[in-house]
Amino acid sequence: MMEFISIPLVVGIICAGIYGLFELFVRKRERLAIIEKIGDKIDASAFEGKLGLPNYMGRFSFSALKVGCLMGGIGLGLLVGFFLNLCFGHLFWDRQDRLMEVAFSSSVLLFGGLGLIIAFIIELKLGKGKK
């Protein structure tokens, strides 16, 4: 079904990979040439006290935490919706499809929102410790 796109896609990925490798080696060679040119002009005392591990907490982003909590909440919502449908489906057998829609959609929205609220609370607690 997707044969018309697979061949150009594979060729494009291979070309991009080869280009990336050449670019990597060319940049390495350029950087080494720059280091050799600068190496004679700069002494080691210029870097006194400036070398160390960078502090990443100032630029820390909580987007991964938000997405993780949202996806966990959606997964939990689907699971709860499944169990609601499993438990109460036999009581409303004439309207089981409507019950399934309501159970799944409401539990996904509820637990997705709870996941985002949990991510917000964690972000606030980590933000207080940083300041």
N, CA, C and O atoms as CSV, one atom per row, in Angstrom:
chain,resi,resn,atom,element,x,y,z
A,1,MET,N,N,0.808,-1.180,0.000
A,1,MET,CA,C,0.000,0.000,0.000
A,1,MET,C,C,0.864,1.262,0.000
A,1,MET,O,O,0.496,2.257,-0.624
A,2,MET,N,N,1.986,1.237,0.678
A,2,MET,CA,C,2.849,2.407,0.761
A,2,MET,C,C,4.138,2.213,-0.031
A,2,MET,O,O,5.167,2.785,0.329
A,3,GLU,N,N,4.104,1.427,-1.093
A,3,GLU,CA,C,5.311,1.151,-1.861
A,3,GLU,C,C,5.824,2.395,-2.564
A,3,GLU,O,O,7.030,2.526,-2.772
A,4,PHE,N,N,4.941,3.309,-2.934
A,4,PHE,CA,C,5.359,4.491,-3.677
A,4,PHE,C,C,6.218,5.434,-2.841
A,4,PHE,O,O,6.953,6.248,-3.401
A,5,ILE,N,N,6.146,5.344,-1.527
A,5,ILE,CA,C,6.918,6.236,-0.673
A,5,ILE,C,C,8.127,5.538,-0.054
A,5,ILE,O,O,9.070,6.208,0.368
A,6,SER,N,N,8.119,4.219,0.007
A,6,SER,CA,C,9.188,3.526,0.736
A,6,SER,C,C,10.545,3.661,0.055
A,6,SER,O,O,11.546,3.862,0.741
A,7,ILE,N,N,10.613,3.557,-1.261
A,7,ILE,CA,C,11.903,3.640,-1.946
A,7,ILE,C,C,12.500,5.046,-1.832
A,7,ILE,O,O,13.674,5.154,-1.478
A,8,PRO,N,N,11.765,6.130,-2.108
A,8,PRO,CA,C,12.370,7.451,-1.910
A,8,PRO,C,C,12.714,7.740,-0.453
A,8,PRO,O,O,13.691,8.434,-0.174
A,9,LEU,N,N,11.924,7.215,0.470
A,9,LEU,CA,C,12.207,7.421,1.886
A,9,LEU,C,C,13.511,6.754,2.292
A,9,LEU,O,O,14.320,7.359,2.994
A,10,VAL,N,N,13.725,5.521,1.863
A,10,VAL,CA,C,14.959,4.806,2.192
A,10,VAL,C,C,16.158,5.489,1.553
A,10,VAL,O,O,17.196,5.639,2.197
A,11,VAL,N,N,16.033,5.904,0.298
A,11,VAL,CA,C,17.134,6.595,-0.379
A,11,VAL,C,C,17.430,7.916,0.328
A,11,VAL,O,O,18.595,8.271,0.505
A,12,GLY,N,N,16.413,8.630,0.723
A,12,GLY,CA,C,16.613,9.887,1.433
A,12,GLY,C,C,17.293,9.692,2.778
A,12,GLY,O,O,18.167,10.476,3.148
A,13,ILE,N,N,16.908,8.662,3.512
A,13,ILE,CA,C,17.532,8.393,4.810
A,13,ILE,C,C,18.994,8.013,4.633
A,13,ILE,O,O,19.845,8.446,5.409
A,14,ILE,N,N,19.295,7.204,3.616
A,14,ILE,CA,C,20.692,6.817,3.365
A,14,ILE,C,C,21.523,8.034,2.972
A,14,ILE,O,O,22.642,8.201,3.456
A,15,CYS,N,N,20.985,8.882,2.100
A,15,CYS,CA,C,21.724,10.091,1.696
A,15,CYS,C,C,21.944,11.029,2.888
A,15,CYS,O,O,23.024,11.600,3.036
A,16,ALA,N,N,20.936,11.184,3.723
A,16,ALA,CA,C,21.084,12.042,4.904
A,16,ALA,C,C,22.117,11.475,5.868
A,16,ALA,O,O,22.876,12.232,6.473
A,17,GLY,N,N,22.155,10.154,6.021
A,17,GLY,CA,C,23.158,9.539,6.878
A,17,GLY,C,C,24.568,9.727,6.354
A,17,GLY,O,O,25.482,10.025,7.122
A,18,ILE,N,N,24.752,9.555,5.057
A,18,ILE,CA,C,26.081,9.749,4.465
A,18,ILE,C,C,26.501,11.212,4.584
A,18,ILE,O,O,27.646,11.505,4.929
A,19,TYR,N,N,25.576,12.131,4.298
A,19,TYR,CA,C,25.878,13.556,4.443
A,19,TYR,C,C,26.243,13.893,5.892
A,19,TYR,O,O,27.180,14.653,6.137
A,20,GLY,N,N,25.508,13.329,6.841
A,20,GLY,CA,C,25.809,13.571,8.249
A,20,GLY,C,C,27.188,13.078,8.642
A,20,GLY,O,O,27.886,13.744,9.406
A,21,LEU,N,N,27.595,11.918,8.132
A,21,LEU,CA,C,28.934,11.417,8.437
A,21,LEU,C,C,30.013,12.319,7.854
A,21,LEU,O,O,30.980,12.644,8.543
A,22,PHE,N,N,29.865,12.730,6.600
A,22,PHE,CA,C,30.842,13.640,6.006
A,22,PHE,C,C,30.906,14.956,6.761
A,22,PHE,O,O,31.989,15.488,7.001
A,23,GLU,N,N,29.748,15.480,7.135
A,23,GLU,CA,C,29.692,16.730,7.898
A,23,GLU,C,C,30.399,16.586,9.246
A,23,GLU,O,O,31.094,17.499,9.691
A,24,LEU,N,N,30.219,15.452,9.880
A,24,LEU,CA,C,30.859,15.202,11.167
A,24,LEU,C,C,32.374,15.191,11.036
A,24,LEU,O,O,33.069,15.802,11.848
A,25,PHE,N,N,32.890,14.510,10.032
A,25,PHE,CA,C,34.333,14.441,9.858
A,25,PHE,C,C,34.921,15.787,9.434
A,25,PHE,O,O,36.019,16.137,9.866
A,26,VAL,N,N,34.215,16.542,8.601
A,26,VAL,CA,C,34.703,17.851,8.183
A,26,VAL,C,C,34.730,18.805,9.371
A,26,VAL,O,O,35.699,19.544,9.545
A,27,ARG,N,N,33.691,18.802,10.181
A,27,ARG,CA,C,33.678,19.667,11.362
A,27,ARG,C,C,34.786,19.302,12.329
A,27,ARG,O,O,35.406,20.183,12.924
A,28,LYS,N,N,35.045,18.007,12.492
A,28,LYS,CA,C,36.112,17.583,13.392
A,28,LYS,C,C,37.456,18.105,12.902
A,28,LYS,O,O,38.264,18.590,13.694
A,29,ARG,N,N,37.690,18.009,11.618
A,29,ARG,CA,C,38.941,18.489,11.047
A,29,ARG,C,C,39.060,20.003,11.203
A,29,ARG,O,O,40.138,20.506,11.519
A,30,GLU,N,N,37.969,20.736,10.988
A,30,GLU,CA,C,37.989,22.192,11.158
A,30,GLU,C,C,38.252,22.579,12.613
A,30,GLU,O,O,39.025,23.500,12.880
A,31,ARG,N,N,37.628,21.896,13.531
A,31,ARG,CA,C,37.832,22.202,14.953
A,31,ARG,C,C,39.267,21.923,15.377
A,31,ARG,O,O,39.862,22.696,16.128
A,32,LEU,N,N,39.809,20.833,14.899
A,32,LEU,CA,C,41.203,20.538,15.239
A,32,LEU,C,C,42.142,21.597,14.677
A,32,LEU,O,O,43.113,21.964,15.339
A,33,ALA,N,N,41.878,22.097,13.475
A,33,ALA,CA,C,42.710,23.154,12.900
A,33,ALA,C,C,42.597,24.439,13.715
A,33,ALA,O,O,43.598,25.124,13.927
A,34,ILE,N,N,41.390,24.773,14.174
A,34,ILE,CA,C,41.207,25.972,14.994
A,34,ILE,C,C,41.924,25.820,16.327
A,34,ILE,O,O,42.551,26.765,16.803
A,35,ILE,N,N,41.838,24.652,16.926
A,35,ILE,CA,C,42.515,24.416,18.207
A,35,ILE,C,C,44.023,24.520,18.037
A,35,ILE,O,O,44.700,25.061,18.912
A,36,GLU,N,N,44.557,24.022,16.951
A,36,GLU,CA,C,46.000,24.120,16.719
A,36,GLU,C,C,46.433,25.560,16.532
A,36,GLU,O,O,47.503,25.945,17.003
A,37,LYS,N,N,45.617,26.376,15.848
A,37,LYS,CA,C,45.970,27.785,15.644
A,37,LYS,C,C,45.913,28.566,16.947
A,37,LYS,O,O,46.776,29.402,17.213
A,38,ILE,N,N,44.908,28.296,17.750
A,38,ILE,CA,C,44.725,29.036,18.995
A,38,ILE,C,C,45.647,28.513,20.090
A,38,ILE,O,O,46.016,29.260,20.997
A,39,GLY,N,N,46.018,27.250,20.015
A,39,GLY,CA,C,46.797,26.621,21.079
A,39,GLY,C,C,48.085,27.331,21.430
A,39,GLY,O,O,48.499,27.311,22.589
A,40,ASP,N,N,48.725,27.954,20.470
A,40,ASP,CA,C,49.980,28.651,20.742
A,40,ASP,C,C,49.766,29.996,21.420
A,40,ASP,O,O,50.656,30.470,22.127
A,41,LYS,N,N,48.617,30.620,21.225
A,41,LYS,CA,C,48.373,31.965,21.724
A,41,LYS,C,C,47.793,32.007,23.131
A,41,LYS,O,O,47.938,33.017,23.820
A,42,ILE,N,N,47.141,30.942,23.573
A,42,ILE,CA,C,46.473,30.931,24.879
A,42,ILE,C,C,47.232,30.016,25.821
A,42,ILE,O,O,47.610,28.901,25.460
A,43,ASP,N,N,47.449,30.507,27.043
A,43,ASP,CA,C,48.093,29.664,28.051
A,43,ASP,C,C,47.047,29.078,28.986
A,43,ASP,O,O,45.883,29.476,28.931
A,44,ALA,N,N,47.428,28.163,29.823
A,44,ALA,CA,C,46.502,27.438,30.686
A,44,ALA,C,C,45.929,28.303,31.798
A,44,ALA,O,O,44.888,27.953,32.353
A,45,SER,N,N,46.561,29.418,32.146
A,45,SER,CA,C,46.060,30.262,33.233
A,45,SER,C,C,44.768,30.976,32.850
A,45,SER,O,O,44.066,31.475,33.730
A,46,ALA,N,N,44.439,31.038,31.585
A,46,ALA,CA,C,43.197,31.693,31.156
A,46,ALA,C,C,41.970,30.889,31.573
A,46,ALA,O,O,40.881,31.447,31.710
A,47,PHE,N,N,42.135,29.602,31.773
A,47,PHE,CA,C,41.017,28.742,32.141
A,47,PHE,C,C,40.986,28.432,33.627
A,47,PHE,O,O,40.279,27.514,34.043
A,48,GLU,N,N,41.721,29.161,34.428
A,48,GLU,CA,C,41.814,28.909,35.870
A,48,GLU,C,C,40.451,29.133,36.533
A,48,GLU,O,O,39.922,30.244,36.508
A,49,GLY,N,N,39.895,28.097,37.115
A,49,GLY,CA,C,38.632,28.183,37.835
A,49,GLY,C,C,37.403,28.188,36.949
A,49,GLY,O,O,36.286,28.227,37.466
A,50,LYS,N,N,37.560,28.151,35.648
A,50,LYS,CA,C,36.413,28.176,34.751
A,50,LYS,C,C,36.005,26.795,34.271
A,50,LYS,O,O,34.938,26.634,33.678
A,51,LEU,N,N,36.818,25.825,34.514
A,51,LEU,CA,C,36.492,24.474,34.086
A,51,LEU,C,C,35.725,23.768,35.190
A,51,LEU,O,O,36.129,23.812,36.352
A,52,GLY,N,N,34.647,23.130,34.846
A,52,GLY,CA,C,33.836,22.409,35.822
A,52,GLY,C,C,32.559,21.935,35.161
A,52,GLY,O,O,32.331,22.146,33.970
A,53,LEU,N,N,31.740,21.295,35.963
A,53,LEU,CA,C,30.475,20.801,35.435
A,53,LEU,C,C,29.478,21.943,35.315
A,53,LEU,O,O,29.378,22.769,36.222
A,54,PRO,N,N,28.751,22.003,34.231
A,54,PRO,CA,C,27.760,23.076,34.076
A,54,PRO,C,C,26.564,22.864,34.988
A,54,PRO,O,O,26.238,21.733,35.347
A,55,ASN,N,N,25.921,23.946,35.357
A,55,ASN,CA,C,24.734,23.900,36.199
A,55,ASN,C,C,23.504,23.890,35.300
A,55,ASN,O,O,23.145,24.910,34.710
A,56,TYR,N,N,22.874,22.747,35.203
A,56,TYR,CA,C,21.711,22.613,34.322
A,56,TYR,C,C,20.400,22.925,35.020
A,56,TYR,O,O,19.369,22.978,34.350
A,57,MET,N,N,20.383,23.130,36.308
A,57,MET,CA,C,19.126,23.381,37.010
A,57,MET,C,C,18.533,24.740,36.648
A,57,MET,O,O,17.321,24.924,36.762
A,58,GLY,N,N,19.355,25.694,36.217
A,58,GLY,CA,C,18.835,26.983,35.813
A,58,GLY,C,C,18.037,26.899,34.525
A,58,GLY,O,O,17.113,27.684,34.316
A,59,ARG,N,N,18.384,25.952,33.659
A,59,ARG,CA,C,17.723,25.807,32.370
A,59,ARG,C,C,16.881,24.541,32.326
A,59,ARG,O,O,16.613,24.024,31.241
A,60,PHE,N,N,16.466,24.042,33.450
A,60,PHE,CA,C,15.734,22.777,33.510
A,60,PHE,C,C,14.318,22.984,33.004
A,60,PHE,O,O,13.620,23.897,33.443
A,61,SER,N,N,13.899,22.135,32.081
A,61,SER,CA,C,12.557,22.229,31.515
A,61,SER,C,C,11.706,21.078,32.056
A,61,SER,O,O,12.175,19.948,32.193
A,62,PHE,N,N,10.473,21.388,32.353
A,62,PHE,CA,C,9.573,20.385,32.902
A,62,PHE,C,C,8.672,19.787,31.833
A,62,PHE,O,O,7.670,19.152,32.160
A,63,SER,N,N,9.006,19.977,30.572
A,63,SER,CA,C,8.126,19.483,29.512
A,63,SER,C,C,8.073,17.957,29.499
A,63,SER,O,O,7.017,17.376,29.247
A,64,ALA,N,N,9.202,17.306,29.767
A,64,ALA,CA,C,9.196,15.846,29.803
A,64,ALA,C,C,8.347,15.336,30.968
A,64,ALA,O,O,7.643,14.335,30.838
A,65,LEU,N,N,8.417,16.019,32.090
A,65,LEU,CA,C,7.604,15.644,33.246
A,65,LEU,C,C,6.115,15.814,32.932
A,65,LEU,O,O,5.301,14.959,33.282
A,66,LYS,N,N,5.763,16.923,32.269
A,66,LYS,CA,C,4.365,17.165,31.928
A,66,LYS,C,C,3.843,16.109,30.949
A,66,LYS,O,O,2.749,15.573,31.124
A,67,VAL,N,N,4.630,15.824,29.932
A,67,VAL,CA,C,4.200,14.837,28.939
A,67,VAL,C,C,4.110,13.453,29.572
A,67,VAL,O,O,3.178,12.699,29.292
A,68,GLY,N,N,5.077,13.119,30.426
A,68,GLY,CA,C,5.057,11.822,31.093
A,68,GLY,C,C,3.853,11.661,32.002
A,68,GLY,O,O,3.198,10.618,31.992
A,69,CYS,N,N,3.561,12.679,32.781
A,69,CYS,CA,C,2.388,12.604,33.664
A,69,CYS,C,C,1.095,12.581,32.857
A,69,CYS,O,O,0.147,11.890,33.230
A,70,LEU,N,N,1.045,13.328,31.757
A,70,LEU,CA,C,-0.151,13.316,30.917
A,70,LEU,C,C,-0.363,11.941,30.299
A,70,LEU,O,O,-1.481,11.426,30.306
A,71,MET,N,N,0.692,11.345,29.767
A,71,MET,CA,C,0.555,10.017,29.156
A,71,MET,C,C,0.220,8.954,30.200
A,71,MET,O,O,-0.566,8.045,29.935
A,72,GLY,N,N,0.814,9.068,31.377
A,72,GLY,CA,C,0.473,8.137,32.448
A,72,GLY,C,C,-0.974,8.286,32.869
A,72,GLY,O,O,-1.653,7.292,33.127
A,73,GLY,N,N,-1.456,9.530,32.940
A,73,GLY,CA,C,-2.851,9.766,33.284
A,73,GLY,C,C,-3.802,9.242,32.217
A,73,GLY,O,O,-4.850,8.683,32.540
A,74,ILE,N,N,-3.441,9.419,30.946
A,74,ILE,CA,C,-4.285,8.901,29.871
A,74,ILE,C,C,-4.310,7.382,29.903
A,74,ILE,O,O,-5.365,6.778,29.712
A,75,GLY,N,N,-3.165,6.757,30.141
A,75,GLY,CA,C,-3.128,5.292,30.240
A,75,GLY,C,C,-3.955,4.784,31.400
A,75,GLY,O,O,-4.689,3.804,31.269
A,76,LEU,N,N,-3.836,5.454,32.543
A,76,LEU,CA,C,-4.632,5.061,33.706
A,76,LEU,C,C,-6.114,5.286,33.435
A,76,LEU,O,O,-6.953,4.494,33.865
A,77,GLY,N,N,-6.439,6.366,32.722
A,77,GLY,CA,C,-7.833,6.627,32.369
A,77,GLY,C,C,-8.403,5.561,31.454
A,77,GLY,O,O,-9.550,5.147,31.621
A,78,LEU,N,N,-7.611,5.112,30.484
A,78,LEU,CA,C,-8.076,4.026,29.613
A,78,LEU,C,C,-8.301,2.742,30.398
A,78,LEU,O,O,-9.264,2.012,30.159
A,79,LEU,N,N,-7.403,2.478,31.335
A,79,LEU,CA,C,-7.544,1.280,32.157
A,79,LEU,C,C,-8.791,1.356,33.037
A,79,LEU,O,O,-9.537,0.382,33.143
A,80,VAL,N,N,-9.014,2.490,33.656
A,80,VAL,CA,C,-10.199,2.652,34.497
A,80,VAL,C,C,-11.467,2.592,33.650
A,80,VAL,O,O,-12.464,2.005,34.068
A,81,GLY,N,N,-11.434,3.198,32.460
A,81,GLY,CA,C,-12.585,3.119,31.566
A,81,GLY,C,C,-12.883,1.689,31.142
A,81,GLY,O,O,-14.044,1.294,31.034
A,82,PHE,N,N,-11.836,0.922,30.904
A,82,PHE,CA,C,-12.028,-0.487,30.553
A,82,PHE,C,C,-12.689,-1.245,31.694
A,82,PHE,O,O,-13.621,-2.020,31.480
A,83,PHE,N,N,-12.194,-1.013,32.924
A,83,PHE,CA,C,-12.773,-1.723,34.059
A,83,PHE,C,C,-14.199,-1.252,34.356
A,83,PHE,O,O,-15.032,-2.051,34.783
A,84,LEU,N,N,-14.491,0.038,34.134
A,84,LEU,CA,C,-15.874,0.508,34.291
A,84,LEU,C,C,-16.788,-0.158,33.278
A,84,LEU,O,O,-17.907,-0.554,33.605
A,85,ASN,N,N,-16.312,-0.280,32.056
A,85,ASN,CA,C,-17.099,-0.940,31.025
A,85,ASN,C,C,-17.277,-2.416,31.340
A,85,ASN,O,O,-18.341,-2.987,31.099
A,86,LEU,N,N,-16.230,-3.031,31.879
A,86,LEU,CA,C,-16.284,-4.447,32.222
A,86,LEU,C,C,-17.261,-4.693,33.379
A,86,LEU,O,O,-18.025,-5.658,33.359
A,87,CYS,N,N,-17.226,-3.819,34.376
A,87,CYS,CA,C,-18.075,-4.018,35.552
A,87,CYS,C,C,-19.537,-3.655,35.307
A,87,CYS,O,O,-20.435,-4.381,35.733
A,88,PHE,N,N,-19.781,-2.548,34.633
A,88,PHE,CA,C,-21.151,-2.061,34.485
A,88,PHE,C,C,-21.745,-2.333,33.113
A,88,PHE,O,O,-22.880,-1.937,32.847
A,89,GLY,N,N,-21.012,-2.992,32.248
A,89,GLY,CA,C,-21.522,-3.264,30.905
A,89,GLY,C,C,-22.690,-4.221,30.900
A,89,GLY,O,O,-23.592,-4.088,30.073
A,90,HIS,N,N,-22.695,-5.184,31.807
A,90,HIS,CA,C,-23.787,-6.156,31.835
A,90,HIS,C,C,-25.078,-5.559,32.400
A,90,HIS,O,O,-26.161,-6.080,32.133
A,91,LEU,N,N,-24.981,-4.472,33.176
A,91,LEU,CA,C,-26.174,-3.832,33.719
A,91,LEU,C,C,-26.922,-3.040,32.656
A,91,LEU,O,O,-28.149,-2.952,32.668
A,92,PHE,N,N,-26.153,-2.469,31.739
A,92,PHE,CA,C,-26.754,-1.641,30.687
A,92,PHE,C,C,-26.456,-2.268,29.334
A,92,PHE,O,O,-25.861,-1.625,28.469
A,93,TRP,N,N,-26.857,-3.493,29.150
A,93,TRP,CA,C,-26.486,-4.207,27.928
A,93,TRP,C,C,-27.130,-3.623,26.688
A,93,TRP,O,O,-26.593,-3.769,25.590
A,94,ASP,N,N,-28.287,-2.954,26.840
A,94,ASP,CA,C,-28.938,-2.362,25.672
A,94,ASP,C,C,-28.250,-1.069,25.226
A,94,ASP,O,O,-28.361,-0.669,24.067
A,95,ARG,N,N,-27.535,-0.416,26.157
A,95,ARG,CA,C,-26.828,0.825,25.823
A,95,ARG,C,C,-25.328,0.688,26.103
A,95,ARG,O,O,-24.691,1.642,26.552
A,96,GLN,N,N,-24.786,-0.452,25.849
A,96,GLN,CA,C,-23.390,-0.709,26.206
A,96,GLN,C,C,-22.420,0.140,25.382
A,96,GLN,O,O,-21.391,0.567,25.905
A,97,ASP,N,N,-22.721,0.391,24.115
A,97,ASP,CA,C,-21.817,1.206,23.306
A,97,ASP,C,C,-21.761,2.650,23.806
A,97,ASP,O,O,-20.701,3.277,23.795
A,98,ARG,N,N,-22.900,3.169,24.241
A,98,ARG,CA,C,-22.928,4.530,24.790
A,98,ARG,C,C,-22.187,4.587,26.123
A,98,ARG,O,O,-21.469,5.551,26.387
A,99,LEU,N,N,-22.350,3.569,26.962
A,99,LEU,CA,C,-21.637,3.505,28.226
A,99,LEU,C,C,-20.138,3.431,27.988
A,99,LEU,O,O,-19.365,4.061,28.710
A,100,MET,N,N,-19.721,2.672,26.990
A,100,MET,CA,C,-18.308,2.538,26.690
A,100,MET,C,C,-17.719,3.885,26.268
A,100,MET,O,O,-16.625,4.241,26.705
A,101,GLU,N,N,-18.427,4.634,25.429
A,101,GLU,CA,C,-17.950,5.943,24.991
A,101,GLU,C,C,-17.799,6.895,26.169
A,101,GLU,O,O,-16.780,7.573,26.304
A,102,VAL,N,N,-18.811,6.940,27.014
A,102,VAL,CA,C,-18.783,7.859,28.154
A,102,VAL,C,C,-17.704,7.458,29.155
A,102,VAL,O,O,-16.983,8.317,29.661
A,103,ALA,N,N,-17.587,6.170,29.444
A,103,ALA,CA,C,-16.606,5.707,30.423
A,103,ALA,C,C,-15.184,5.992,29.950
A,103,ALA,O,O,-14.363,6.496,30.716
A,104,PHE,N,N,-14.895,5.675,28.708
A,104,PHE,CA,C,-13.545,5.889,28.206
A,104,PHE,C,C,-13.213,7.371,28.096
A,104,PHE,O,O,-12.148,7.795,28.543
A,105,SER,N,N,-14.091,8.152,27.519
A,105,SER,CA,C,-13.768,9.571,27.315
A,105,SER,C,C,-13.669,10.327,28.641
A,105,SER,O,O,-12.758,11.132,28.830
A,106,SER,N,N,-14.592,10.073,29.548
A,106,SER,CA,C,-14.545,10.800,30.818
A,106,SER,C,C,-13.353,10.390,31.661
A,106,SER,O,O,-12.725,11.243,32.289
A,107,SER,N,N,-13.028,9.113,31.691
A,107,SER,CA,C,-11.888,8.701,32.509
A,107,SER,C,C,-10.564,9.151,31.891
A,107,SER,O,O,-9.632,9.477,32.626
A,108,VAL,N,N,-10.457,9.176,30.565
A,108,VAL,CA,C,-9.230,9.678,29.932
A,108,VAL,C,C,-9.053,11.156,30.233
A,108,VAL,O,O,-7.952,11.580,30.583
A,109,LEU,N,N,-10.108,11.950,30.106
A,109,LEU,CA,C,-10.000,13.377,30.404
A,109,LEU,C,C,-9.717,13.626,31.879
A,109,LEU,O,O,-8.901,14.481,32.223
A,110,LEU,N,N,-10.394,12.876,32.756
A,110,LEU,CA,C,-10.192,13.060,34.187
A,110,LEU,C,C,-8.767,12.721,34.612
A,110,LEU,O,O,-8.117,13.516,35.290
A,111,PHE,N,N,-8.283,11.563,34.223
A,111,PHE,CA,C,-6.954,11.157,34.656
A,111,PHE,C,C,-5.851,11.893,33.907
A,111,PHE,O,O,-4.767,12.077,34.461
A,112,GLY,N,N,-6.087,12.322,32.667
A,112,GLY,CA,C,-5.116,13.171,31.980
A,112,GLY,C,C,-4.962,14.505,32.680
A,112,GLY,O,O,-3.848,15.001,32.842
A,113,GLY,N,N,-6.087,15.093,33.099
A,113,GLY,CA,C,-6.040,16.334,33.869
A,113,GLY,C,C,-5.371,16.154,35.211
A,113,GLY,O,O,-4.603,17.013,35.644
A,114,LEU,N,N,-5.655,15.036,35.883
A,114,LEU,CA,C,-4.982,14.763,37.161
A,114,LEU,C,C,-3.479,14.596,36.968
A,114,LEU,O,O,-2.692,15.020,37.815
A,115,GLY,N,N,-3.080,13.984,35.864
A,115,GLY,CA,C,-1.653,13.855,35.574
A,115,GLY,C,C,-0.988,15.203,35.393
A,115,GLY,O,O,0.130,15.410,35.865
A,116,LEU,N,N,-1.659,16.128,34.715
A,116,LEU,CA,C,-1.099,17.470,34.549
A,116,LEU,C,C,-1.065,18.240,35.870
A,116,LEU,O,O,-0.136,19.010,36.113
A,117,ILE,N,N,-2.067,18.038,36.721
A,117,ILE,CA,C,-2.058,18.683,38.039
A,117,ILE,C,C,-0.908,18.141,38.881
A,117,ILE,O,O,-0.239,18.907,39.575
A,118,ILE,N,N,-0.671,16.848,38.830
A,118,ILE,CA,C,0.450,16.244,39.565
A,118,ILE,C,C,1.771,16.782,39.037
A,118,ILE,O,O,2.676,17.071,39.820
A,119,ALA,N,N,1.896,16.920,37.723
A,119,ALA,CA,C,3.121,17.487,37.142
A,119,ALA,C,C,3.317,18.924,37.610
A,119,ALA,O,O,4.446,19.335,37.880
A,120,PHE,N,N,2.235,19.694,37.708
A,120,PHE,CA,C,2.323,21.074,38.180
A,120,PHE,C,C,2.771,21.135,39.634
A,120,PHE,O,O,3.594,21.976,39.995
A,121,ILE,N,N,2.235,20.249,40.470
A,121,ILE,CA,C,2.627,20.225,41.886
A,121,ILE,C,C,4.100,19.840,42.021
A,121,ILE,O,O,4.825,20.445,42.811
A,122,ILE,N,N,4.542,18.856,41.271
A,122,ILE,CA,C,5.951,18.458,41.311
A,122,ILE,C,C,6.840,19.603,40.836
A,122,ILE,O,O,7.906,19.843,41.403
A,123,GLU,N,N,6.401,20.306,39.799
A,123,GLU,CA,C,7.171,21.446,39.286
A,123,GLU,C,C,7.284,22.550,40.328
A,123,GLU,O,O,8.343,23.161,40.469
A,124,LEU,N,N,6.201,22.811,41.061
A,124,LEU,CA,C,6.247,23.823,42.113
A,124,LEU,C,C,7.199,23.426,43.234
A,124,LEU,O,O,7.958,24.254,43.740
A,125,LYS,N,N,7.153,22.140,43.621
A,125,LYS,CA,C,8.014,21.702,44.716
A,125,LYS,C,C,9.487,21.734,44.306
A,125,LYS,O,O,10.343,22.105,45.108
A,126,LEU,N,N,9.786,21.349,43.067
A,126,LEU,CA,C,11.167,21.413,42.600
A,126,LEU,C,C,11.623,22.844,42.375
A,126,LEU,O,O,12.802,23.157,42.535
A,127,GLY,N,N,10.693,23.708,42.005
A,127,GLY,CA,C,11.027,25.109,41.802
A,127,GLY,C,C,11.350,25.818,43.106
A,127,GLY,O,O,12.206,26.702,43.126
A,128,LYS,N,N,10.682,25.449,44.203
A,128,LYS,CA,C,10.979,26.050,45.509
A,128,LYS,C,C,12.348,25.631,46.009
A,128,LYS,O,O,13.054,26.433,46.620
A,129,GLY,N,N,12.736,24.383,45.759
A,129,GLY,CA,C,14.043,23.905,46.192
A,129,GLY,C,C,15.170,24.541,45.418
A,129,GLY,O,O,16.295,24.621,45.910
A,130,LYS,N,N,14.884,24.999,44.203
A,130,LYS,CA,C,15.915,25.586,43.355
A,130,LYS,C,C,16.225,27.014,43.791
A,130,LYS,O,O,17.372,27.448,43.689
A,131,LYS,N,N,15.229,27.753,44.273
A,131,LYS,CA,C,15.419,29.176,44.612
A,131,LYS,C,C,15.961,29.351,45.996
A,131,LYS,O,O,16.179,30.480,46.436
